[in-house]
Amino acid sequence: MSPRPYVEVTDLRKTFDVSKPWLNRVIERSPRQFLKAVDGVSFDIKKGETFALVGESGSGKSTVAKMVVGLLGASGGEVTIDGVSMMDPNQRAQRAQLRRRMQMIFQDPYASLNPRWRVDRIIAEPIRAFNVVEGEANIVARVGELLTLVGLHPDDGRKFPHEFSGGQRQRVAIARALASNSDFIVCDEPTSALDVSVQAQILNLMRDLQQKFGLTYLFISHNLAVVRHMATRIGVMYLGRLVEVSDSKEMFARPRHPYTRMLLDAVPDLAMSGRQRIPVAGEIPNPINPPTGCTFHPRCPLANERCRAEAPAAIDGVACHAVAEGRISAAPQPALA
């Protein structure tokens, strides 16, 4: 019997009311409008692995991330972390204990750090908030250890965030995430605001820390090269739904959903293998008024009448009528760089 997943997300949903103000609706005789940002997303993450969510902007990745850690309330579904429900009002006490073990690394290191605080105070805040270490001298020593751990010097704690480069600020953010002895970290596009050379350094640091402390990552990204380097398993999102979930190596070698293939075909062929680069066609439809049936059908070359009328169920990790009916080949993809 396999151990229970560390994180379980079941039928997670989020709907935003994007209606005009009441008076405008009365005058213009317009109805209320709702946007389904997340529509029935389910996945699990095993202890110590990295599960990545990928997709174009507007697919709902960051909304899922915020709901998983409780920064955003869900409209429906369930999130369970280490056996504790993030939704059940009867488990408030357990959630309070769990929160120390969950942290988030945000996309923009220029906006996620308080510019008025010195770095040592920024890193010490979760230590004090969760009473991880007692005594001011011990807190100062722990902050120095964390700065050293992420490749900075303990003396850097006396500086303000504006005195650091973007990569150094993200190292500070990682140190803050580790300060509460967390074991589950949600990474929301943690390297997208950094230069490519700095991205590699931060990603390697995150992998080293994962191996050293057994960390579990939920990794949000639109960069497939980054995801390939980091992820154990990958979920591909499109317009609020998961269209494919697969092992990382398998997905890059044999993508099954037409949307996954479209994303991989658009990646430049840096290995010069002769693979033709095909730009992503079309745009994500308006989520307020999504297409009927499979929401990907307006952009899909394999769409038929069933795709336009009936939303596909996920079968063996793929939600696609063409895959279920055998209308798409399973030929391996040329290797990506």
Secondary structure, DSSP 8 states (H G I E B T S, - for coil): -----SEEEEEEEEEEE----HHHHHHHT----EEEEEEEEEEEE-TT-EEEEE-STTSSHHHHHHHHHTSS--SEEEEEETTEESS-GGGHHHHHHHGGGEEEE-S-TTTSS-TTS-HHHHHHHHHHHTT-S-SHHHHHHHHHHHHHHTT--GGGGGS-GGGS-HHHHHHHHHHHHHTTT-SEEEEESTTTTS-HHHHHHHHHHHHHHHHHHT-EEEEE-S-HHHHHHH-SEEEEEETTEEEEEEEHHHHHHS--SHHHHHHHHTS--TT----------S----TTS--SSSTTGGG-TT--HHHHHS----BTTB--HHHHTT-S---------
